[in-house]
Amino acid sequence: MSDTIDSQSAWDAFAARDRSADGRFVVAVRTTGIYCKPSCPARHPRRENVTFYVDPPTARAAGYRACLRCRPDEEGRDRVAVARAIALMEAAEAAPRLEELAATVGYAPHHFHRLFKRATGVTPAAYARALKSQRAAVALSDGATITQAIYEAGYSAPSRFYAHGAPRLGMAPSAWARGGAGVTIRWAIAPTSLGSMLVAATDRGICRIAFDEDDQALRARFPAAEIVPGGEPLAALATQVVAIVESPGRDHSLPLDVRGTAFQEAIWQALRTIPPGETRSYAQLAALAGRPGAVRAAGTACGANHVPVLIPCHRVTKSDGSTGGYAYGPERKRMLLDRERDQTG
């Protein structure tokens, strides 16, 4: 058994048939000589007959064969297929159709649609729309006119961009091109048990949460926006954010106004699939987002998260189980995780 596997956590995931654990390890059963995915639907063996291995090749080297019901060897193939599809979408000027993507990577369209969403948290169509928005944002930042940016990004008409692309930018495209000019951001400082916390929001939703920052830091981050005190409406929103900091395992439906590249948004979506009280390594996070080779980039995407706690980047640790980095210090990260474990334990 791999020394990097926590056998109790692995057993808990196996007992719960946790699909998010697929690909993190395989379960070998001594009485049958087979190994399975953690989510295998077959009847569970007794605990004393189970051994955990880090991957299928390790299990095969120990003399086990793959389960014919859950087909654990296909997990790696699925991830390679998703990574290849993402590369094809990023290289294409126009988004490939689902049928074309699926055929290229060797899957039926309905099956590929399902595994892509499971791996990335979004559908292929949603990922393609995010790529268009990213390209439009880059073009606008490079000084292109709104019309140029719309067509360079691959939108067939301005109406398509305003219907699908503009909302992902978090503000009107003209405001994006002027560095946020015309956008009003309201702010408040709220006390929490982890220290003072800045909460800032546009009319669309929360755009920034940060410990130990003030309105001057906010102005530096959004230099062209109008930065004003929040007043009572933002105070009510800040109260809800504080409640989540104090109890980070609770569900929330707070409105967010954040934007990122397609990859960053896939990482942020993957972060939100990690159950409270649990952690994933950066390698596992990259795999969840469909980019298993982009481990370092996954860490960078965590660092670009403007709304920590609401998008729980504190649930990502190093592969050896150590806390790892956190923009607001490892002690805060440990405290957030401890609170979640206390709430879910």
N, C-alpha and C positions, 0 to 999 in steps of 0.2 A: 504493500500500500504506500502511496506517495506520502511523504512527510508533510507536504503542503496542504493536505486535505484534513479538515476538522471532521473526524468520523461522526461525532454526535450531530453536527450541523448537516452533514451529508445524509445521515439516517433520517433526520427530521424532514429534509427535503424529499427524500425517497418515499417516506411514509405518507407525505402529503401529495405525492405525485406532482411536484412543483415543476412546471414546464420551464420556468426561468432558470432552473438548475441544469437543464439539458446543455451539454457541451462543456460544463465545468468539471465533470467527472463521469465515470461509468460505474455501475453496480454489478459486481461479480458474485454469482451464487454458487457455492461449492457443491451443493447437492445435485445441481443440474449441469454444471460446467459451462454456463452461459453468462454473458454480461449484457446489461440493459441500460437504457436511458433512465435517469431518475423518474421521469414521468411515465414509465412503462405501465400500461393498464393491466398487466397480468397480476395474478394473485401474489401477494407479498410473501417471501420466505421468512423464516425465523431470523432474528437479528444475529444469532451466533453463526449462521451460515453465510453471512454477507461480508464481502471485502470490497473496499472502494479503490479504484485506480484512476489516475489522472486523465487517461485517454484510452481509446480503443487499442492502439498498438501495444501499450503497456499491459493491458488485460490479455491480449492475444499472446504476448511473450510469456505470460504466466500460465498459458495452457487453456484459456477460455475461448469460446466461440460466440459470435454475435447472435443476439436474440432475433428470431425471424418475425416476431410480432411487432416490436418497436423499432427494429433496424437502427441500432445506435451508430453504425458506421456512416449512415447517411447524414448525420448531424454536421460533420465537417464538410461534406459535399454541398449541403444546403448553404452553408456560410460562404463557401467559395463562389457559389452561384450568385448569391446576393451581392457580394463584393464585385463580381464581374459585371453584373447588371448596373450597379452604381457607376462603375467606370465607363460603361457604354453611355449612360445618360449624361455623365459629365463631359464626355467627348463629343456628343452629338449636338449639332446646331438646333435641331428640332427634336422634341421628346419622342423617343421610339414608342410605338404602340405596345400595349401589354403583350399581345400575341407575338410580336416580333421579339421582344425581350425574352419571353418565356422560351420560345423556340431556340434562340441563340444559346441559352444556358441549359437547354435540355429538359425543360419541364412543361407540363400542361399549364395553360394560362391560369385556371382557377387555383391549382395547387401552388403555383409560383406566387400568385397574389397573396395567398394566405401565409406562406413562409416568409415573404418579403416584409409583410406587416409585423409578423411575430419577431423578426430579427431587428427591424428598425423602429418599430412603433408607429410607422405611417405607411400608407399604401404607395405603390409605385407612382400613381398619378399625383399624390400629394408631394412626394419627394421631387418629382419633376417640376411642380409649381414652385417649390422652394428654390430650386436651382434657377428658375427664371427670375424670381425676385432678387436672388443674390446677384445675378448678372446685371439686372437693372440698377441695383444699388451701386455696384462697382462703376458702371457707366456714368451714373449721376455724380458720384464722387470724383470721377476723372474729368468732369466739366462738360459732359454731353448735355444737349438739350433734353427736355422731357420726351419729345417725340423720338429723337435719336435713341435714347436709352430704351424706350419701349420696343422699338423694332430690333435693336441690337440684341436685346435679351431674348428675342424669339416670339414675342406676342404678335398675333396676326392683326390686331387692331387695338387702338387705345382703350376701347371699351373693355376688352379682355383683361388688360392690365389693371384698370381701375376696379374691375370685379374680383380679380384673383390676386394680383400682385401687390397693389397698394396696401391692402390691409396687413400683409405680412411685414411691410416696412415699418409699421407702427406709427406712421405719420404720413401726411400727404406727400406725394413724390416731389412737389415743388419745395416743400419745407426741407425734405431730405437734401435736395440739391443745394439749398442755401444754409446747410449746416444746422438745421433745426429752427431757422427763423420762422416766426409766426406760430410756434408751438408754445403753449403755456404749461409749465411744470410746477406743480404745487408741492411743498415739502413740509415736513414736521420732524421734530426730534422727539423720540419716545424713550423713556427709561425702561430697561429690561433687566432681568437678573444676570444677563451676560454683558451688560454695559449699555451705554447710550446707542440708539439706533436711528439712523436717518431713514425715513420713508418718503418716497417721492412718486408722484403719479401725474399722468396726463389725463385728459378727458376720457381716454380709452381704458386706462388701467394703470397698475403699478409699474413703474419703469426702473426703479432703483431702490434697493434695500442695502444698507451698509452699516456696519458697526464703526464707531469712532470717526464718522465723517460729519461734515456740516454743510451748510448751503454754499460755502465757498468752493468746496470740493465738487459740489453738484454743478456750479457755474463753470468750473474748469472742464467738466466732462461734457456739458451741453452748452458751449459758449454762445451759440446764436439763439438759444431759446429764452423765453421770458420766464425767469425764476421768481416765484412769489410765495409768501407764507401760505400755508394750506387752509387755515381756518377750521371751522367746525366739521365740514364734510370730510376733510382729510384726517382730522383727529379721530373720527369714527372708524375710518379705514385703518389707521395706524393701530387703533385698539385691537382690531381683529388680527393684524400682523403680530402684535405683541403676544396675543393668546397662542398663536401658532409657535412662536419662539419658545414660550414656556411649556407648550405641549406639542412638540414637533411631529408626533405620530398621527395627529388628527387629519382627517380629510378636509379639503377646503375647495372653494370654487371662486376664490378672489380673482377679479379681472386683472390680466397682465398685459402690459404693452412693452414687449421685448422683441428684439429682432436679432438675427444672426445669419450666418451662412447656412446652406442646406445641411452641411455636416454638423455644425454647432447645434442646429435645431434637432437633428436626429439624436445627438448626444443628450440634449436636455430632455427630449421625450423619453429616452432610455432611462435617464435618472429617475423619472417619475414612475417608472415601472418597478423600481426596487422597493420591496416592502419595508415599512418602518421597522427599525431595529435590526435590519440586515445590512450587510455591506457587500460590495463587489469590488474586485480589483480593477485597475485601469484597463488591463487586458480584457477582462470580462465585459467591461463597459463598452470598449471599442467593438467587441464581437456583437453585443446586443444591438449596437447601432449599424451593424452590417459592414463594418470596416475593421476586421480582426487585426490587420497589420498597422493600424493607425493609433497605436497605444499612446505615443507622445502627444499626438494631436488631440486625443481624447482628454488628456490632462489639461492641455491648453484651452479646450472648449469649456472645461469645468471652471477654469480661471476667468473665462469671459462671461460667466453667468452673472447677470446684474441683479438677480433676485434670489440670493441664497436662502435656504430654509424652504421657501415656496417651491423652488426647483432644488431638490435636496442633494447638492454636490457633496455634502458632508458624509454621505453614505458610500463614498468611494475611498478605498484604502490601498496601500501597497500590496503587492502579491504575497509578501511575507507576513501580512496581517498587521503591520505597523500602521500608525495613523496616517502618515503621509502629509502632504502640504495642505494648507487651507489659508485663504486670503486673510482671515481674521484670527489666525493663530490656532495651533493644534489643541490648546486647552478648550477653546470654545467648541471645536469639532468633537472632542471626546465627550464634552458635556451634552451636546445635542444627541449623540448616539446613546449615551447612558440614559438620557430621559426617554428616548424611544424604546429602549429595551425594558426599562421599568414599566412603561405603559403597556407593552405587548407581552411581557413575561408572565 
